[in-house]
């Protein structure tokens, strides 16, 4: 996932804690399970100038590399905002 946070957003670590907490709760409900959902560490970082397009393309191509679809636009869970 690639997101752009406004300057007024809480620190990245706080934003990720809230996002991971919410999504873990929802996923566990959907899967009818409980317990740890996310790995303790993740690859969270601020994107350096000039890297954004490369990183977005990398994320979009993940379902293709996994053999789930032939083209990134076919993956039903992709959302790309302008």
N, CA, C and O atoms as CSV, one atom per row, in Angstrom:
chain,resi,resn,atom,element,x,y,z
A,1,UNK,N,N,0.847,-1.157,0.000
A,1,UNK,CA,C,0.000,0.000,0.000
A,1,UNK,C,C,0.900,1.229,0.000
A,1,UNK,O,O,1.893,1.294,0.723
A,2,UNK,N,N,0.534,2.183,-0.813
A,2,UNK,CA,C,1.248,3.456,-0.862
A,2,UNK,C,C,0.218,4.537,-0.587
A,2,UNK,O,O,-0.799,4.620,-1.276
A,3,UNK,N,N,0.475,5.360,0.411
A,3,UNK,CA,C,-0.427,6.459,0.737
A,3,UNK,C,C,0.375,7.733,0.934
A,3,UNK,O,O,1.552,7.701,1.293
A,4,UNK,N,N,-0.279,8.837,0.696
A,4,UNK,CA,C,0.317,10.142,0.970
A,4,UNK,C,C,-0.427,10.732,2.163
A,4,UNK,O,O,-1.641,10.929,2.121
A,5,UNK,N,N,0.315,11.008,3.215
A,5,UNK,CA,C,-0.280,11.570,4.420
A,5,UNK,C,C,-0.124,13.087,4.427
A,5,UNK,O,O,0.914,13.606,4.019
A,6,UNK,N,N,-1.140,13.791,4.885
A,6,UNK,CA,C,-1.007,15.243,4.977
A,6,UNK,C,C,0.002,15.620,6.066
A,6,UNK,O,O,0.277,14.836,6.975
A,7,UNK,N,N,0.530,16.797,5.959
A,7,UNK,CA,C,1.524,17.265,6.943
A,7,UNK,C,C,0.960,17.276,8.355
A,7,UNK,O,O,1.713,17.174,9.323
A,8,UNK,N,N,-0.356,17.399,8.483
A,8,UNK,CA,C,-0.993,17.461,9.798
A,8,UNK,C,C,-1.289,16.083,10.382
A,8,UNK,O,O,-1.818,15.981,11.488
A,9,UNK,N,N,-0.952,15.022,9.645
A,9,UNK,CA,C,-1.227,13.658,10.106
A,9,UNK,C,C,-0.338,13.319,11.306
A,9,UNK,O,O,0.742,13.886,11.469
A,10,UNK,N,N,-0.806,12.390,12.142
A,10,UNK,CA,C,0.051,11.924,13.235
A,10,UNK,C,C,1.322,11.292,12.661
A,10,UNK,O,O,1.395,11.041,11.459
A,11,UNK,N,N,2.307,11.037,13.495
A,11,UNK,CA,C,3.535,10.395,12.995
A,11,UNK,C,C,3.214,9.071,12.293
A,11,UNK,O,O,2.219,8.420,12.610
A,12,UNK,N,N,4.048,8.686,11.353
A,12,UNK,CA,C,3.818,7.481,10.556
A,12,UNK,C,C,3.594,6.253,11.436
A,12,UNK,O,O,2.708,5.447,11.155
A,13,UNK,N,N,4.371,6.106,12.476
A,13,UNK,CA,C,4.233,4.918,13.330
A,13,UNK,C,C,2.841,4.853,13.963
A,13,UNK,O,O,2.264,3.771,14.066
A,14,UNK,N,N,2.306,5.980,14.380
A,14,UNK,CA,C,0.961,6.014,14.981
A,14,UNK,C,C,-0.097,5.686,13.930
A,14,UNK,O,O,-1.038,4.941,14.205
A,15,UNK,N,N,0.054,6.234,12.741
A,15,UNK,CA,C,-0.882,5.958,11.656
A,15,UNK,C,C,-0.881,4.469,11.327
A,15,UNK,O,O,-1.947,3.880,11.147
A,16,UNK,N,N,0.286,3.857,11.245
A,16,UNK,CA,C,0.381,2.427,10.937
A,16,UNK,C,C,-0.207,1.572,12.058
A,16,UNK,O,O,-0.850,0.559,11.784
A,17,UNK,N,N,0.002,1.961,13.305
A,17,UNK,CA,C,-0.580,1.216,14.426
A,17,UNK,C,C,-2.100,1.200,14.327
A,17,UNK,O,O,-2.730,0.158,14.509
A,18,UNK,N,N,-2.679,2.347,14.041
A,18,UNK,CA,C,-4.137,2.423,13.933
A,18,UNK,C,C,-4.645,1.634,12.730
A,18,UNK,O,O,-5.644,0.922,12.833
A,19,UNK,N,N,-3.972,1.754,11.604
A,19,UNK,CA,C,-4.379,1.042,10.399
A,19,UNK,C,C,-4.275,-0.471,10.599
A,19,UNK,O,O,-5.198,-1.210,10.257
A,20,UNK,N,N,-3.162,-0.925,11.147
A,20,UNK,CA,C,-2.968,-2.360,11.351
A,20,UNK,C,C,-3.929,-2.898,12.407
A,20,UNK,O,O,-4.420,-4.020,12.277
A,21,UNK,N,N,-4.203,-2.121,13.443
A,21,UNK,CA,C,-5.155,-2.558,14.461
A,21,UNK,C,C,-6.552,-2.728,13.890
A,21,UNK,O,O,-7.218,-3.731,14.143
A,22,UNK,N,N,-6.988,-1.750,13.126
A,22,UNK,CA,C,-8.328,-1.801,12.533
A,22,UNK,C,C,-8.446,-2.955,11.543
A,22,UNK,O,O,-9.398,-3.734,11.597
A,23,UNK,N,N,-7.463,-3.063,10.628
A,23,UNK,CA,C,-7.553,-4.104,9.611
A,23,UNK,C,C,-7.423,-5.502,10.217
A,23,UNK,O,O,-8.050,-6.442,9.728
A,24,UNK,N,N,-6.626,-5.653,11.261
A,24,UNK,CA,C,-6.507,-6.956,11.926
A,24,UNK,C,C,-7.837,-7.362,12.544
A,24,UNK,O,O,-8.249,-8.517,12.431
A,25,UNK,N,N,-8.511,-6.420,13.199
A,25,UNK,CA,C,-9.813,-6.714,13.802
A,25,UNK,C,C,-10.823,-7.119,12.736
A,25,UNK,O,O,-11.540,-8.104,12.910
A,26,UNK,N,N,-10.887,-6.382,11.649
A,26,UNK,CA,C,-11.835,-6.676,10.579
A,26,UNK,C,C,-11.516,-8.013,9.907
A,26,UNK,O,O,-12.426,-8.797,9.635
A,27,UNK,N,N,-10.242,-8.280,9.637
A,27,UNK,CA,C,-9.861,-9.536,8.990
A,27,UNK,C,C,-10.169,-10.719,9.902
A,27,UNK,O,O,-10.662,-11.745,9.433
A,28,UNK,N,N,-9.888,-10.593,11.193
A,28,UNK,CA,C,-10.183,-11.689,12.119
A,28,UNK,C,C,-11.680,-11.957,12.206
A,28,UNK,O,O,-12.094,-13.112,12.300
A,29,UNK,N,N,-12.496,-10.912,12.175
A,29,UNK,CA,C,-13.955,-11.102,12.156
A,29,UNK,C,C,-14.369,-11.845,10.891
A,29,UNK,O,O,-15.140,-12.803,10.952
A,30,UNK,N,N,-13.861,-11.405,9.758
A,30,UNK,CA,C,-14.200,-12.014,8.478
A,30,UNK,C,C,-13.776,-13.481,8.424
A,30,UNK,O,O,-14.478,-14.314,7.851
A,31,UNK,N,N,-12.632,-13.789,9.019
A,31,UNK,CA,C,-12.099,-15.146,8.996
A,31,UNK,C,C,-12.557,-15.994,10.179
A,31,UNK,O,O,-12.182,-17.160,10.306
A,32,UNK,N,N,-13.380,-15.386,11.047
A,32,UNK,CA,C,-13.880,-16.075,12.247
A,32,UNK,C,C,-12.741,-16.637,13.084
A,32,UNK,O,O,-12.745,-17.807,13.468
A,33,UNK,N,N,-11.773,-15.785,13.356
A,33,UNK,CA,C,-10.637,-16.193,14.173
A,33,UNK,C,C,-10.236,-15.060,15.100
A,33,UNK,O,O,-10.825,-13.980,15.061
A,34,UNK,N,N,-9.246,-15.303,15.922
A,34,UNK,CA,C,-8.732,-14.266,16.807
A,34,UNK,C,C,-7.222,-14.422,16.901
A,34,UNK,O,O,-6.650,-15.400,16.419
A,35,UNK,N,N,-6.606,-13.466,17.513
A,35,UNK,CA,C,-5.156,-13.531,17.697
A,35,UNK,C,C,-4.413,-12.633,16.736
A,35,UNK,O,O,-5.001,-11.819,16.025
A,36,UNK,N,N,-3.118,-12.803,16.734
A,36,UNK,CA,C,-2.232,-11.971,15.929
A,36,UNK,C,C,-2.544,-12.142,14.447
A,36,UNK,O,O,-2.703,-13.260,13.957
A,37,UNK,N,N,-2.627,-11.037,13.753
A,37,UNK,CA,C,-2.884,-11.077,12.321
A,37,UNK,C,C,-1.655,-10.621,11.541
A,37,UNK,O,O,-1.228,-11.296,10.604
A,38,UNK,N,N,-1.088,-9.482,11.923
A,38,UNK,CA,C,0.068,-8.918,11.231
A,38,UNK,C,C,1.363,-9.393,11.864
A,38,UNK,O,O,1.408,-9.682,13.060
A,39,UNK,N,N,2.411,-9.473,11.065
A,39,UNK,CA,C,3.744,-9.724,11.600
A,39,UNK,C,C,4.151,-8.502,12.420
A,39,UNK,O,O,3.681,-7.396,12.155
A,40,UNK,N,N,5.029,-8.693,13.422
A,40,UNK,CA,C,5.408,-7.575,14.278
A,40,UNK,C,C,6.062,-6.409,13.525
A,40,UNK,O,O,5.868,-5.250,13.890
A,41,UNK,N,N,6.807,-6.702,12.513
A,41,UNK,CA,C,7.490,-5.650,11.759
A,41,UNK,C,C,6.883,-5.523,10.370
A,41,UNK,O,O,6.342,-6.484,9.823
A,42,UNK,N,N,6.981,-4.342,9.818
A,42,UNK,CA,C,6.571,-4.130,8.437
A,42,UNK,C,C,7.561,-3.165,7.803
A,42,UNK,O,O,8.406,-2.589,8.488
A,43,UNK,N,N,7.454,-3.000,6.532
A,43,UNK,CA,C,8.374,-2.136,5.805
A,43,UNK,C,C,7.696,-0.790,5.599
A,43,UNK,O,O,7.159,-0.511,4.527
A,44,UNK,N,N,7.726,0.036,6.630
A,44,UNK,CA,C,7.108,1.359,6.594
A,44,UNK,C,C,8.226,2.392,6.466
A,44,UNK,O,O,9.185,2.382,7.237
A,45,UNK,N,N,8.092,3.265,5.501
A,45,UNK,CA,C,9.088,4.331,5.410
A,45,UNK,C,C,8.559,5.481,4.570
A,45,UNK,O,O,7.582,5.350,3.833
A,46,UNK,N,N,9.224,6.583,4.706
A,46,UNK,CA,C,8.899,7.765,3.919
A,46,UNK,C,C,9.577,7.605,2.564
A,46,UNK,O,O,10.745,7.223,2.489
A,47,UNK,N,N,8.846,7.897,1.503
A,47,UNK,CA,C,9.373,7.761,0.141
A,47,UNK,C,C,10.232,8.973,-0.179
A,47,UNK,O,O,9.834,10.119,0.028
A,48,UNK,N,N,11.409,8.686,-0.683
A,48,UNK,CA,C,12.325,9.768,-1.067
A,48,UNK,C,C,11.873,10.387,-2.391
A,48,UNK,O,O,11.202,9.731,-3.187
A,49,UNK,N,N,12.235,11.632,-2.622
A,49,UNK,CA,C,11.884,12.265,-3.897
A,49,UNK,C,C,12.401,11.437,-5.078
A,49,UNK,O,O,13.535,10.958,-5.068
A,50,UNK,N,N,11.553,11.282,-6.087
A,50,UNK,CA,C,11.927,10.548,-7.282
A,50,UNK,C,C,11.654,9.053,-7.215
A,50,UNK,O,O,11.819,8.368,-8.225
A,51,UNK,N,N,11.242,8.518,-6.068
A,51,UNK,CA,C,11.001,7.078,-5.925
A,51,UNK,C,C,9.534,6.684,-6.043
A,51,UNK,O,O,9.234,5.503,-6.214
A,52,UNK,N,N,8.627,7.628,-5.958
A,52,UNK,CA,C,7.212,7.313,-5.843
A,52,UNK,C,C,6.690,6.460,-7.000
A,52,UNK,O,O,6.022,5.454,-6.761
A,53,UNK,N,N,6.973,6.833,-8.225
A,53,UNK,CA,C,6.448,6.084,-9.375
A,53,UNK,C,C,6.959,4.644,-9.375
A,53,UNK,O,O,6.191,3.719,-9.641
A,54,UNK,N,N,8.237,4.444,-9.082
A,54,UNK,CA,C,8.812,3.098,-9.046
A,54,UNK,C,C,8.132,2.246,-7.973
A,54,UNK,O,O,7.838,1.074,-8.207
A,55,UNK,N,N,7.886,2.821,-6.816
A,55,UNK,CA,C,7.270,2.078,-5.714
A,55,UNK,C,C,5.817,1.739,-6.029
A,55,UNK,O,O,5.371,0.625,-5.753
A,56,UNK,N,N,5.081,2.672,-6.595
A,56,UNK,CA,C,3.693,2.400,-6.980
A,56,UNK,C,C,3.639,1.272,-8.003
A,56,UNK,O,O,2.809,0.370,-7.883
A,57,UNK,N,N,4.509,1.310,-9.000
A,57,UNK,CA,C,4.544,0.244,-10.007
A,57,UNK,C,C,4.875,-1.101,-9.372
A,57,UNK,O,O,4.298,-2.122,-9.747
A,58,UNK,N,N,5.791,-1.111,-8.422
A,58,UNK,CA,C,6.148,-2.350,-7.718
A,58,UNK,C,C,4.930,-2.937,-7.009
A,58,UNK,O,O,4.671,-4.137,-7.106
A,59,UNK,N,N,4.187,-2.098,-6.299
A,59,UNK,CA,C,3.002,-2.559,-5.565
A,59,UNK,C,C,1.930,-3.048,-6.536
A,59,UNK,O,O,1.322,-4.095,-6.310
A,60,UNK,N,N,1.697,-2.307,-7.604
A,60,UNK,CA,C,0.681,-2.697,-8.579
A,60,UNK,C,C,1.008,-4.027,-9.263
A,60,UNK,O,O,0.099,-4.782,-9.608
A,61,UNK,N,N,2.275,-4.314,-9.460
A,61,UNK,CA,C,2.683,-5.523,-10.165
A,61,UNK,C,C,2.735,-6.764,-9.268
A,61,UNK,O,O,2.915,-7.870,-9.778
A,62,UNK,N,N,2.584,-6.613,-7.950
A,62,UNK,CA,C,2.654,-7.778,-7.055
A,62,UNK,C,C,1.683,-8.896,-7.420
A,62,UNK,O,O,2.111,-10.050,-7.455
A,63,UNK,N,N,0.405,-8.633,-7.694
A,63,UNK,CA,C,-0.496,-9.739,-8.075
A,63,UNK,C,C,-0.087,-10.420,-9.380
A,63,UNK,O,O,-0.332,-11.613,-9.560
A,64,UNK,N,N,0.532,-9.670,-10.287
A,64,UNK,CA,C,1.009,-10.248,-11.546
A,64,UNK,C,C,2.184,-11.181,-11.254
A,64,UNK,O,O,2.223,-12.310,-11.742
A,65,UNK,N,N,3.134,-10.707,-10.460
A,65,UNK,CA,C,4.303,-11.524,-10.113
A,65,UNK,C,C,3.901,-12.786,-9.364
A,65,UNK,O,O,4.567,-13.814,-9.484
A,66,UNK,N,N,2.822,-12.722,-8.593
A,66,UNK,CA,C,2.342,-13.890,-7.843
A,66,UNK,C,C,1.539,-14.844,-8.736
A,66,UNK,O,O,1.140,-15.919,-8.288
A,67,UNK,N,N,1.302,-14.461,-9.986
A,67,UNK,CA,C,0.560,-15.323,-10.909
A,67,UNK,C,C,-0.944,-15.298,-10.692
A,67,UNK,O,O,-1.652,-16.195,-11.151
A,68,UNK,N,N,-1.436,-14.291,-10.004
A,68,UNK,CA,C,-2.869,-14.209,-9.723
A,68,UNK,C,C,-3.664,-13.595,-10.873
A,68,UNK,O,O,-4.846,-13.891,-11.044
A,69,UNK,N,N,-3.012,-12.742,-11.658
A,69,UNK,CA,C,-3.636,-12.096,-12.826
A,69,UNK,C,C,-2.561,-11.904,-13.893
A,69,UNK,O,O,-1.368,-12.028,-13.616
A,70,UNK,N,N,-2.996,-11.600,-15.109
A,70,UNK,CA,C,-2.042,-11.345,-16.195
A,70,UNK,C,C,-1.601,-9.887,-16.244
A,70,UNK,O,O,-0.477,-9.584,-16.645
A,71,UNK,N,N,-2.493,-8.984,-15.833
A,71,UNK,CA,C,-2.190,-7.548,-15.832
A,71,UNK,C,C,-2.667,-6.957,-14.510
A,71,UNK,O,O,-3.666,-7.412,-13.953
A,72,UNK,N,N,-1.956,-5.939,-14.001
A,72,UNK,CA,C,-2.283,-5.401,-12.677
A,72,UNK,C,C,-3.709,-4.883,-12.592
A,72,UNK,O,O,-4.325,-4.984,-11.531
A,73,UNK,N,N,-4.251,-4.337,-13.662
A,73,UNK,CA,C,-5.605,-3.791,-13.650
A,73,UNK,C,C,-6.690,-4.843,-13.472
A,73,UNK,O,O,-7.839,-4.506,-13.187
A,74,UNK,N,N,-6.338,-6.110,-13.639
A,74,UNK,CA,C,-7.306,-7.199,-13.459
A,74,UNK,C,C,-7.501,-7.562,-11.989
A,74,UNK,O,O,-8.495,-8.198,-11.638
A,75,UNK,N,N,-6.580,-7.173,-11.142
A,75,UNK,CA,C,-6.670,-7.526,-9.717
A,75,UNK,C,C,-7.806,-6.726,-9.093
A,75,UNK,O,O,-7.755,-5.496,-9.094
A,76,UNK,N,N,-8.842,-7.399,-8.555
A,76,UNK,CA,C,-10.029,-6.691,-8.085
A,76,UNK,C,C,-9.805,-5.832,-6.838
A,76,UNK,O,O,-10.662,-5.019,-6.492
A,77,UNK,N,N,-8.679,-5.999,-6.168
A,77,UNK,CA,C,-8.440,-5.240,-4.932
A,77,UNK,C,C,-7.492,-4.062,-5.142
A,77,UNK,O,O,-7.044,-3.440,-4.178
A,78,UNK,N,N,-7.192,-3.761,-6.390
A,78,UNK,CA,C,-6.327,-2.619,-6.684
A,78,UNK,C,C,-7.165,-1.352,-6.742
A,78,UNK,O,O,-8.229,-1.308,-7.360
A,79,UNK,N,N,-6.650,-0.325,-6.080
A,79,UNK,CA,C,-7.266,0.992,-6.179
A,79,UNK,C,C,-6.151,1.976,-6.457
A,79,UNK,O,O,-5.186,2.057,-5.697
A,80,UNK,N,N,-6.272,2.707,-7.513
A,80,UNK,CA,C,-5.272,3.687,-7.888
A,80,UNK,C,C,-5.961,5.024,-8.059
A,80,UNK,O,O,-6.735,5.223,-8.995
A,81,UNK,N,N,-5.673,5.936,-7.149
A,81,UNK,CA,C,-6.279,7.266,-7.207
A,81,UNK,C,C,-5.370,8.197,-7.988
A,81,UNK,O,O,-4.150,8.041,-7.955
A,82,UNK,N,N,-5.944,9.155,-8.683
A,82,UNK,CA,C,-5.118,10.112,-9.424
A,82,UNK,C,C,-4.305,11.007,-8.495
A,82,UNK,O,O,-3.558,11.867,-8.963
